[in-house]
Amino acid sequence: TWQATVVIITYLMSLLITWLILEPVSKFIKKAESLPVYPASPAEKENPHPADAIAHYTRVFDQITSILSKVEAKELFPGIIGQCTLMRGIFAQILKVARTDSTVLISGESGTGKELVASSLFEHSFRRDKPFIKLNCVAIPEGLLESELFGHEKGSFTGATSQKIGKFEMATGGTIFLDEIGDMPLATQAKLLRVLQEKEFERVGGNQTIHVDVRFIAATNKNLMEMVKQGTFREDLYYRLNVFSIYLPPLRERKEDIPLLTEHFLEGMENPVKLSPQSLQILTAYSWPGNIRELQNTLERAAVLTDTGMIEPQHLAVHINGDLPAQILQRPELTQSSIDKRLEEIEKGLIIEALTRSGGVQVKAAEILGINQRSLWHRIKKLGIDVETLKSQQKL
């Protein structure tokens, strides 16, 4: 009948439309999977034609998105080394707030790269062609800080033999970055608040009101909210500063970036030096209380100690090696088994940590560790890690 014919034609047309849509997608997926940068899982390699095509396409697109975001991070933020999920989130924050005049408060432990973030905010702002003035509040003696910020008139205090232009005037039209603002004296905080609110101030010893147009960025390694409770930081200034906050995680929370950071620092050294796989595992397992700055100093020290151009575990500081006895580090031929056992424990701990963070999902754990999924699967099997138990613990 004509009704059955219509149904058949409609069905065939649907198949044709589906094929026209999915065929280009299928070709794109195949081409993407053939690229060297695509991290194919063991399951994908063993079964290149999965039954659930849509789910497979979704996984591939997720991988491609991750790869592209890493490339974008490297291109847009060449001065900041980091491609982990936490850092890519920070890059997104920088791009959102950079092209505004909002005040930004950057917080994080010492050595996490707060000044680099401040510089990136400036470089991506509309004020990038104007002055970028930096001042570390700890580096300036308390008695001279106001003069540095606001300038002074000739004869305003002993030693003021001429007029001086302060940092705020120097930054007119551009951006001023005050590092370690938590160390600013309360009296100076009050004057800084006026500049933020009114965009005006007077030089030390002067009575002429100076108007400024500056974008303000501050950074601190202290808990300003706790300081407000203790009365050592002004509450009104805190809320005026904390318009848009960016928190930089410590290195121990972004260990997947340690290989990238290590490679970057080693490439920047005068003499070519490499890092052994065992040493990299030790560096990855260490907690880094001094963060990126401590990592850089550690590598520079180790590079001086090595005579072979290869940094081995015995070239690392004792506390980084897990307090291994010094006589053992000096005689590596006697400690091969000890080091192997130690490294195996470190490797197992890193994998368990990654599996815990990923809820037992091996695909995500492999991405956190920066290795492919097949390699992770072999390591889990070799070390006897019970993934199912970890998953059940996550559900409790």
WOLINMO-V826285 format. One record per residue. N is the residue number from 1. SS is DSSP state (~ for helix, > for strand, _ for the rest). PHI is phi in degrees with one decimal (999 if undefined). Layout:
N/SS/PHI
N/SS/PHI
This chain:
1/_/999
2/~/-65.4
3/~/-68.0
4/~/-65.4
5/~/-61.9
6/~/-60.9
7/~/-62.7
8/~/-64.1
9/~/-61.8
10/~/-61.0
11/~/-64.0
12/~/-65.1
13/~/-64.2
14/~/-62.9
15/~/-62.5
16/~/-63.9
17/~/-63.8
18/~/-60.4
19/~/-65.2
20/~/-62.3
21/~/-80.8
22/~/-80.7
23/~/-61.3
24/~/-62.5
25/~/-63.4
26/~/-60.6
27/~/-64.2
28/~/-63.0
29/~/-61.5
30/~/-61.6
31/~/-67.5
32/~/-64.0
33/~/-68.5
34/_/-84.1
35/_/-72.7
36/_/-61.5
37/_/-79.8
38/_/-78.7
39/_/-85.1
40/_/-68.8
41/_/-80.9
42/~/-56.0
43/~/-64.4
44/~/-68.6
45/~/-69.7
46/~/-74.6
47/_/-131.0
48/_/-71.7
49/_/-125.5
50/_/-66.6
51/_/-67.2
52/_/-90.8
53/~/-65.2
54/~/-62.7
55/~/-63.9
56/~/-65.2
57/~/-60.3
58/~/-61.5
59/~/-63.1
60/~/-64.2
61/~/-63.1
62/~/-63.3
63/~/-63.8
64/~/-64.1
65/~/-60.0
66/~/-63.4
67/~/-62.2
68/~/-65.0
69/~/-67.2
70/~/-68.3
71/~/-63.1
72/~/-61.5
73/~/-60.7
74/~/-67.4
75/~/-75.5
76/~/-80.9
77/_/-130.3
78/_/-64.2
79/_/-82.5
80/_/-112.1
81/_/-91.3
82/_/168.5
83/_/-131.2
84/_/-70.9
85/~/-59.1
86/~/-61.7
87/~/-70.7
88/~/-65.4
89/~/-65.7
90/~/-67.9
91/~/-60.1
92/~/-63.6
93/~/-63.6
94/~/-59.2
95/~/-64.1
96/~/-70.5
97/~/-95.1
98/~/-58.5
99/_/-90.9
100/_/-124.8
101/_/-103.6
102/_/-63.4
103/_/-70.8
104/>/-118.5
105/>/-111.7
106/>/-101.2
107/>/-121.9
108/_/156.8
109/_/-64.9
110/_/-62.6
111/_/86.8
112/_/-92.2
113/_/100.2
114/~/-64.9
115/~/-66.7
116/~/-64.5
117/~/-66.1
118/~/-60.6
119/~/-64.3
120/~/-66.3
121/~/-60.0
122/~/-67.0
123/~/-64.8
124/_/-99.3
125/_/-95.7
126/_/-74.1
127/_/-98.3
128/_/-64.6
129/_/-90.1
130/_/-104.0
131/_/-63.7
132/>/-124.0
133/>/-106.4
134/>/-114.4
135/>/-148.6
136/>/-95.5
137/_/-66.9
138/_/-79.1
139/_/-74.9
140/_/-103.2
141/_/-55.9
142/~/-54.2
143/~/-69.3
144/~/-107.2
145/~/-63.5
146/~/-63.4
147/~/-64.7
148/~/-64.7
149/~/-75.3
150/~/-107.9
151/>/82.8
152/>/-149.6
153/_/-92.7
154/_/-60.3
155/_/80.2
156/_/-70.8
157/_/-158.9
158/_/-57.9
159/_/99.2
160/_/-84.7
161/_/-83.7
162/_/-154.7
163/_/-70.0
164/>/-126.9
165/>/-87.3
166/_/-84.9
167/~/-61.2
168/~/-65.3
169/~/-67.4
170/~/-64.4
171/_/-90.2
172/_/-50.3
173/_/85.8
174/_/-115.6
175/>/-132.1
176/>/-117.7
177/>/-120.5
178/>/-104.3
179/>/-88.5
180/_/53.1
181/~/-68.9
182/~/-65.8
183/~/-95.7
184/_/-75.3
185/_/-60.9
186/~/-58.9
187/~/-64.1
188/~/-71.8
189/~/-57.7
190/~/-63.7
191/~/-72.1
192/~/-65.9
193/~/-58.5
194/~/-63.9
195/~/-63.3
196/~/-65.4
197/~/-81.6
198/~/-103.6
199/_/60.1
200/>/-151.6
201/>/-167.0
202/>/-121.0
203/_/-66.2
204/>/-62.1
205/_/82.1
206/_/-115.2
207/_/-127.2
208/_/-87.8
209/>/-78.0
210/>/-111.5
211/>/-98.7
212/_/-132.0
213/_/-123.6
214/_/-133.3
215/>/-94.7
216/>/-112.0
217/>/-128.4
218/>/-129.1
219/>/-141.4
220/>/-155.2
221/_/-105.5
222/_/-110.8
223/_/-85.8
224/~/-65.4
225/~/-64.3
226/~/-68.2
227/~/-66.0
228/~/-61.4
229/~/-64.1
230/~/-84.7
231/_/81.6
232/_/-101.1
233/_/-142.8
234/_/-66.3
235/~/-66.2
236/~/-65.3
237/~/-69.0
238/~/-58.2
239/~/-70.9
240/~/-72.5
241/~/-77.3
242/_/-84.2
243/_/-76.8
244/>/-133.8
245/>/-106.5
246/>/-125.1
247/>/-103.0
248/_/-95.6
249/_/-70.9
250/_/-68.2
251/~/-62.1
252/~/-66.4
253/~/-96.6
254/_/-139.8
255/~/-63.3
256/~/-65.1
257/~/-90.4
258/~/-60.6
259/~/-58.4
260/~/-65.2
261/~/-64.0
262/~/-61.4
263/~/-60.5
264/~/-63.1
265/~/-68.7
266/~/-66.4
267/~/-66.8
268/_/-84.8
269/_/-82.1
270/_/-62.1
271/_/-101.7
272/_/-64.5
273/_/-133.3
274/>/-117.7
275/>/-117.7
276/_/-71.6
277/~/-57.4
278/~/-64.4
279/~/-66.0
280/~/-62.6
281/~/-64.9
282/~/-65.7
283/~/-62.5
284/~/-69.4
285/~/-81.1
286/_/-71.1
287/_/-85.0
288/_/51.8
289/_/-62.7
290/_/-91.9
291/~/59.5
292/~/-62.9
293/~/-64.0
294/~/-67.0
295/~/-60.8
296/~/-62.0
297/~/-63.6
298/~/-63.0
299/~/-67.9
300/~/-63.8
301/~/-64.1
302/~/-64.1
303/~/-64.2
304/~/-70.8
305/~/-76.1
306/_/-76.4
307/_/-106.1
308/_/-105.2
309/_/83.7
310/>/-126.0
311/>/-79.3
312/_/-105.6
313/~/-53.5
314/~/-68.9
315/~/-87.4
316/_/-87.0
317/_/-58.9
318/_/-60.0
319/_/-67.6
320/_/-75.5
321/_/-74.3
322/_/85.6
323/_/58.6
324/_/-64.4
325/_/-54.6
326/~/-60.7
327/~/-65.3
328/~/-73.6
329/~/-64.1
330/~/-77.6
331/_/-127.2
332/~/-61.8
333/~/-68.0
334/~/-91.6
335/_/-121.2
336/~/-56.9
337/~/-68.0
338/~/-64.5
339/~/-65.7
340/~/-59.2
341/~/-65.3
342/~/-62.0
343/~/-65.1
344/~/-64.3
345/~/-64.9
346/~/-63.1
347/~/-60.5
348/~/-63.1
349/~/-63.3
350/~/-64.0
351/~/-67.2
352/~/-62.9
353/~/-62.0
354/~/-66.0
355/~/-65.1
356/~/-66.1
357/~/-65.6
358/_/-94.4
359/_/68.4
360/_/86.9
361/_/-82.0
362/~/-66.4
363/~/-61.0
364/~/-70.2
365/~/-62.0
366/~/-62.6
367/~/-66.4
368/~/-62.1
369/~/-80.6
370/_/74.7
371/_/-126.4
372/_/-80.3
373/~/-67.3
374/~/-64.7
375/~/-62.2
376/~/-62.7
377/~/-60.2
378/~/-65.8
379/~/-67.1
380/~/-60.2
381/~/-66.3
382/~/-64.8
383/~/-88.0
384/_/68.3
385/_/-83.9
386/_/-90.0
387/~/-66.7
388/~/-63.0
389/~/-64.0
390/~/-61.8
391/~/-62.0
392/~/-67.3
393/~/-66.6
394/~/-65.3
395/~/-80.2
396/_/-70.4
